[in-house]
């Protein structure tokens, strides 16, 4: 097995790492044509297994890779400090997970193509928890138009840190 060999594939990917019988296998690093970079497990000439991926726009991913795509259990980080932990497909939140904003607000729920689907649970920094949180409210929180103290509860429930329960 050759260690630290450099291979350039026809699609423009550049790999540096272990090569056996002409195949990238083991651990190594890949620079993709779009400028994104990967370091971690490799086999079948692709990022497969555990690794770290960074995109040109500053977004990062740590977790499972499948055929050069962020796919499986992992953690996505954005340059603004937002973090998602859960299942990932094609580099986006997919399935059950939790998103945490830099201000400490957390959103637990089911995501599809990076967006909350249906209703989730919003956990505010002050400890208030809103269940059955509508995904339509998410854009307002992300844009800073409203914060947790401005949320009304026309539907669903709110639980205060002391356990007091309010129903909308």
BELQUICOR-V214175 format. One line per field, one symbol per residue. ss: DSSP state (@ for helix, = for strand, . for the rest). A space follows every 10 residues. Layout:
ss=???
This chain:
ss=.=======.. ...======= ..======== =.....==== ===..===== ====.....= ======..== =======... ..=======. .========= .....===== ==..====== ===.....== ====@@@@@@ @@@....@@@ ......===. ....===.
